[in-house]
């Protein structure tokens, strides 16, 4: 995000500095998934304000659609917070990783989750605490995302 200095851009501050960033902060992009890995598009090098777009990774909300015919790993190339809306179908997993080789998560189909990417790990935000009781009433089988996140 471009942060102007005191006295910079007299008479132009609102149009040149803040407005382009608001497109990215509030943006929603829809991405189709099937069975191939996805690396979200991002600006090359440092970009002080979003370029024409913004790129996929500069959006706050990432909505995934499509019929999965294989598990798909999505790479989030820019650290930050995202809202993941997984509207895919099929008996496979949509997983999320950072550029670094750290923790990977999966978001269940038809679910929306708030996640944080620190450049190495991708983690859920606003989930219950470890050891906290969760009621999964009516659950007939373990969701695919639980199995995908479990280390043997």
Backbone bond lengths (Angstrom), bond angles and torsions (degrees), N, CA, C in turn:
res aa  C-N    CA-C-N  psi(-1)  N-CA   C-N-CA  omega(-1)  CA-C   N-CA-C  phi
1 X - - - 1.438 - - 1.521 108.40 -
2 X 1.304 116.12 136.59 1.457 122.22 178.92 1.520 109.23 -82.13
3 X 1.328 117.17 125.36 1.462 121.78 177.71 1.514 107.18 -117.01
4 X 1.338 117.27 110.04 1.457 119.39 -178.24 1.522 111.61 -72.19
5 X 1.327 116.48 148.47 1.453 121.27 175.93 1.518 110.80 -78.53
6 X 1.319 116.25 167.51 1.456 121.70 178.57 1.521 109.89 -59.93
7 X 1.318 117.85 126.49 1.455 121.95 178.02 1.515 115.19 82.16
8 X 1.324 118.02 -1.13 1.463 121.25 178.42 1.533 110.40 -74.03
9 X 1.283 116.53 150.99 1.462 124.58 174.21 1.527 113.80 51.97
10 X 1.321 118.73 53.70 1.467 119.00 -179.80 1.528 111.18 -58.80
11 X 1.328 115.10 129.73 1.456 121.35 179.86 1.516 114.70 77.94
12 X 1.330 118.50 -7.08 1.469 121.70 -178.30 1.518 113.00 -123.36
13 X 1.321 117.02 -3.13 1.462 120.77 -170.36 1.521 113.24 -53.15
14 X 1.313 119.18 -46.76 1.467 121.27 -176.95 1.503 114.00 -67.14
15 X 1.326 117.92 -33.79 1.459 119.39 -176.82 1.525 112.52 -85.32
16 X 1.321 117.90 -33.09 1.463 119.84 -175.19 1.520 114.26 -95.27
17 X 1.321 118.36 -30.70 1.460 119.26 -171.84 1.521 113.28 -100.18
18 X 1.300 117.69 -50.60 1.463 120.29 -172.83 1.522 113.06 -90.31
19 X 1.305 118.79 -46.97 1.457 120.87 -171.73 1.525 114.41 -55.99
20 X 1.351 120.77 -43.71 1.467 118.43 178.42 1.526 112.80 -62.55
21 X 1.336 117.95 -33.00 1.457 120.14 179.77 1.518 112.16 -69.55
22 X 1.329 117.87 -31.80 1.467 120.75 -179.61 1.524 111.44 -63.40
23 X 1.329 117.15 -31.59 1.462 120.22 177.53 1.525 109.49 -59.63
24 X 1.336 116.94 -43.27 1.460 121.13 -178.62 1.519 111.69 -72.95
25 X 1.329 117.26 -43.24 1.462 120.68 -176.33 1.521 111.25 -61.53
26 X 1.322 116.77 -38.89 1.455 120.95 -174.72 1.519 112.65 -103.47
27 X 1.320 118.08 4.44 1.449 121.69 -172.82 1.519 114.10 -73.68
28 X 1.333 114.28 152.75 1.458 123.08 174.89 1.522 106.44 -126.15
29 X 1.313 116.95 131.73 1.458 120.43 174.78 1.517 108.70 -126.07
30 X 1.310 116.61 143.17 1.465 122.22 178.56 1.520 108.02 -108.17
31 X 1.340 115.44 130.13 1.455 122.38 -175.90 1.518 108.46 -125.29
32 X 1.312 116.95 128.07 1.457 121.68 179.21 1.533 109.66 -87.15
33 X 1.327 115.95 134.05 1.465 121.71 -179.72 1.525 109.29 -123.88
34 X 1.343 116.98 149.19 1.465 120.48 176.03 1.527 110.57 -139.03
35 X 1.344 117.97 -72.47 1.466 119.98 179.82 1.524 113.34 -150.67
36 X 1.316 117.60 2.98 1.466 121.32 -177.59 1.529 110.07 -105.56
37 X 1.334 117.05 148.33 1.470 119.50 175.89 1.530 110.77 -58.79
38 X 1.322 116.14 149.38 1.460 122.14 -179.90 1.525 108.33 -122.68
39 X 1.316 117.00 129.37 1.457 122.36 170.78 1.527 104.90 -114.77
40 X 1.331 116.58 114.92 1.453 119.57 -178.04 1.518 111.00 -61.19
41 X 1.318 115.99 143.81 1.456 119.85 177.09 1.525 109.10 -70.16
42 X 1.326 115.84 145.11 1.462 121.45 179.48 1.523 107.89 -146.81
43 X 1.337 116.77 160.00 1.464 118.25 179.08 1.521 110.69 -65.73
44 X 1.319 116.66 145.66 1.466 119.00 177.48 1.519 108.68 -79.55
45 X 1.323 115.75 129.06 1.451 119.97 -177.38 1.512 111.58 65.74
46 X 1.300 117.99 -162.57 1.459 122.44 -179.25 1.523 109.69 -85.04
47 X 1.312 115.89 129.13 1.452 121.94 175.11 1.513 107.37 -120.93
48 X 1.321 117.16 119.31 1.463 120.03 -174.89 1.515 112.69 -68.17
49 X 1.309 118.15 -32.08 1.462 121.35 174.53 1.517 107.05 -134.25
50 X 1.315 117.70 155.93 1.463 118.65 179.98 1.525 111.32 -57.91
51 X 1.296 114.90 138.97 1.450 119.81 175.46 1.519 107.29 -78.07
52 X 1.318 115.84 -178.35 1.462 118.51 178.15 1.510 107.42 -55.70
53 X 1.232 117.28 120.07 1.464 119.84 -176.34 1.493 109.91 158.83
54 X 1.245 123.38 -100.28 1.460 129.02 -7.17 1.531 111.38 -68.10
55 X 1.323 117.25 174.02 1.457 120.49 176.96 1.522 108.81 -69.09
56 X 1.328 117.60 165.79 1.466 121.41 -177.84 1.521 112.25 -54.63
57 X 1.331 117.79 -47.33 1.462 121.90 -174.63 1.521 113.03 -70.47
58 X 1.327 118.64 -12.28 1.454 121.06 179.49 1.533 111.97 -88.97
59 X 1.304 118.54 -2.84 1.458 122.01 178.97 1.516 110.79 -85.62
60 X 1.323 116.43 149.13 1.462 121.32 179.13 1.521 111.71 -77.68
61 X 1.331 116.92 -34.94 1.466 121.53 -176.47 1.519 108.72 -114.75
62 X 1.336 115.61 125.18 1.457 122.28 177.73 1.520 107.44 -112.65
63 X 1.331 116.71 110.54 1.463 121.96 -179.03 1.527 108.31 -104.07
64 X 1.338 115.66 120.95 1.454 121.43 -178.51 1.525 109.51 -105.23
65 X 1.334 115.61 132.35 1.457 121.98 179.55 1.527 108.65 -129.04
66 X 1.317 116.65 170.71 1.455 121.91 175.71 1.514 111.51 115.89
67 X 1.328 114.83 163.78 1.460 122.26 177.40 1.527 107.50 -95.47
68 X 1.338 116.75 113.97 1.461 120.50 -179.58 1.522 109.83 -74.02
69 X 1.337 116.34 127.37 1.463 121.75 175.19 1.525 110.15 -110.01
70 X 1.325 115.45 6.16 1.457 123.99 176.31 1.518 107.17 -170.29
71 X 1.327 116.37 160.97 1.461 119.40 177.94 1.528 109.30 -67.34
72 X 1.334 116.41 141.60 1.461 122.17 -175.47 1.531 109.02 -122.38
73 X 1.328 115.59 129.92 1.460 120.81 175.21 1.528 108.06 -104.54
74 X 1.344 115.20 124.95 1.458 122.05 -179.14 1.525 107.98 -104.58
75 X 1.335 117.17 127.00 1.459 121.90 177.13 1.520 109.10 -97.74
76 X 1.345 114.80 124.64 1.459 122.06 177.12 1.535 106.99 -95.81
77 X 1.338 118.91 103.55 1.460 120.70 -171.95 1.525 115.51 -78.38
78 X 1.332 117.81 -15.27 1.465 120.74 -177.46 1.527 109.00 -115.95
79 X 1.333 118.89 125.99 1.462 120.54 175.71 1.530 111.10 -60.86
80 X 1.323 115.74 148.47 1.458 120.76 177.71 1.509 111.85 148.73
81 X 1.317 115.47 -172.62 1.463 122.78 178.85 1.516 109.47 -95.45
82 X 1.325 115.35 142.62 1.456 121.61 176.22 1.519 109.27 -137.43
83 X 1.315 115.70 152.12 1.460 121.60 167.78 1.521 104.58 -108.13
84 X 1.333 115.86 118.93 1.461 122.11 -178.64 1.524 108.03 -100.24
85 X 1.328 116.17 123.04 1.463 122.60 177.59 1.525 106.60 -114.20
86 X 1.343 116.36 101.50 1.461 121.40 -176.37 1.523 109.58 -93.41
87 X 1.310 116.23 98.33 1.465 122.14 179.21 1.530 110.80 -105.22
88 X 1.337 117.13 23.36 1.459 120.52 178.84 1.523 110.51 -76.86
89 X 1.331 115.16 166.06 1.463 122.05 175.01 1.524 107.60 -128.38
90 X 1.320 117.06 170.99 1.459 121.74 179.56 1.514 110.49 108.00
91 X 1.311 116.88 164.34 1.473 122.52 -173.90 1.527 112.31 -91.77
92 X 1.335 116.79 41.78 1.458 120.33 -177.82 1.519 110.83 -132.30
93 X 1.331 116.51 175.35 1.464 122.86 -171.56 1.525 111.09 -109.85
94 X 1.337 115.72 142.38 1.450 123.18 172.72 1.527 106.71 -108.37
95 X 1.343 116.93 106.70 1.462 122.32 -176.14 1.513 111.33 -106.59
96 X 1.344 116.25 158.09 1.462 121.62 -176.48 1.522 110.04 -130.73
97 X 1.330 115.76 134.11 1.457 121.95 -179.76 1.524 109.14 -137.93
98 X 1.327 115.33 160.44 1.463 122.20 174.60 1.519 108.37 -91.81
99 X 1.313 116.97 177.71 1.467 121.53 175.18 1.531 109.88 -63.75
100 X 1.353 117.05 -40.26 1.460 121.70 177.42 1.517 111.16 -72.18
101 X 1.309 117.28 161.92 1.471 120.61 -177.46 1.523 110.48 -93.88
102 X 1.307 116.47 75.13 1.465 121.79 179.81 1.513 111.03 -119.57
103 X 1.320 115.22 -144.49 1.461 121.35 -177.33 1.531 111.02 -69.49
104 X 1.328 114.12 141.97 1.461 122.72 178.46 1.521 107.30 -120.06
105 X 1.329 116.93 141.13 1.461 120.48 177.41 1.523 109.48 -122.32
106 X 1.312 116.41 168.27 1.460 122.50 174.28 1.519 107.79 -132.84
107 X 1.314 116.12 141.38 1.462 121.76 177.64 1.524 107.52 -108.90
108 X 1.323 115.42 126.09 1.464 121.57 -177.96 1.522 111.09 -62.23
109 X 1.324 115.79 151.13 1.452 120.91 177.68 1.527 110.52 -62.70
110 X 1.314 114.59 144.76 1.468 123.99 -179.70 1.523 111.73 64.47
111 X 1.338 117.08 23.81 1.458 122.19 -179.70 1.530 109.04 -120.71
112 X 1.327 115.48 154.72 1.456 122.58 175.91 1.519 107.03 -123.27
113 X 1.344 116.60 127.29 1.464 121.46 -178.08 1.519 110.49 -133.22
114 X 1.322 115.10 146.87 1.457 122.98 174.96 1.527 106.60 -94.77
115 X 1.338 117.66 124.93 1.458 120.95 -177.38 1.529 110.29 -127.89
116 X 1.335 115.08 160.83 1.461 122.69 178.48 1.521 108.87 -127.89
117 X 1.325 116.19 132.02 1.458 123.18 178.30 1.528 107.29 -115.58
118 X 1.339 117.37 117.93 1.471 119.68 178.82 1.529 112.34 -97.75
119 X 1.323 117.14 9.44 1.464 121.80 -179.14 1.517 112.65 98.00
120 X 1.344 116.53 -20.78 1.466 121.75 176.43 1.523 110.78 -119.32
121 X 1.325 116.06 -45.93 1.467 122.16 -177.57 1.522 110.70 -116.60
122 X 1.327 115.30 148.52 1.461 120.94 170.01 1.519 105.66 -114.58
123 X 1.331 115.67 128.40 1.467 120.76 -175.62 1.521 110.36 -133.49
124 X 1.332 114.64 153.42 1.458 120.10 174.34 1.519 109.86 -73.81
125 X 1.315 116.71 149.92 1.455 124.03 175.24 1.528 106.87 -116.13
126 X 1.312 116.92 142.85 1.467 122.90 173.63 1.529 114.29 69.56
127 X 1.317 117.95 22.97 1.462 119.57 172.18 1.520 108.38 -86.77
128 X 1.307 116.71 168.65 1.462 120.28 177.46 1.521 111.65 -64.71
129 X 1.312 115.40 166.08 1.464 121.35 -179.57 1.531 110.58 -77.38
130 X 1.323 116.67 154.56 1.458 121.63 177.54 1.522 108.39 -60.41
131 X 1.312 117.18 133.13 1.459 122.25 -179.95 1.515 113.02 88.13
132 X 1.325 117.73 -8.11 1.455 121.60 179.32 1.531 109.13 -72.92
133 X 1.304 116.62 141.39 1.461 121.20 179.97 1.519 110.03 -73.78
134 X 1.310 115.53 131.15 1.463 121.29 175.88 1.523 107.60 -121.36
135 X 1.296 116.03 136.60 1.461 120.90 179.40 1.521 109.21 -99.29
136 X 1.306 116.73 113.97 1.453 121.92 177.56 1.521 108.23 -108.84
137 X 1.312 116.53 55.45 1.460 122.20 -177.25 1.524 110.32 -58.94
138 X 1.307 115.53 136.94 1.455 121.20 177.01 1.518 114.01 80.11
139 X 1.322 118.55 4.43 1.450 121.56 -179.69 1.524 109.40 -73.95
140 X 1.323 116.10 120.70 1.462 120.85 -177.53 1.531 112.53 -96.04
141 X 1.332 117.01 -21.73 1.465 120.92 -178.69 1.521 108.55 -151.04
142 X 1.322 116.63 158.17 1.463 120.74 178.06 1.534 107.95 -72.38
143 X 1.357 117.25 126.88 1.471 118.99 179.00 1.528 111.38 -61.33
144 X 1.331 116.38 150.43 1.460 121.97 -177.91 1.527 111.71 -58.16
145 X 1.332 117.95 -35.39 1.466 119.72 -178.04 1.521 112.23 -66.21
146 X 1.350 118.18 -27.95 1.473 120.59 178.07 1.530 108.61 -69.42
147 X 1.318 116.41 -45.23 1.454 120.16 179.25 1.521 111.28 -64.22
148 X 1.342 117.26 -37.85 1.462 120.90 -178.79 1.526 112.12 -66.97
149 X 1.311 116.56 -28.32 1.476 120.76 -177.52 1.523 112.80 -93.28
150 X 1.310 117.73 -4.25 1.460 121.43 -176.72 1.515 110.53 -89.87
151 X 1.312 116.44 127.47 1.463 121.36 177.99 1.514 108.46 -90.95
152 X 1.336 118.05 126.82 1.470 120.19 -177.84 1.522 112.24 -66.74
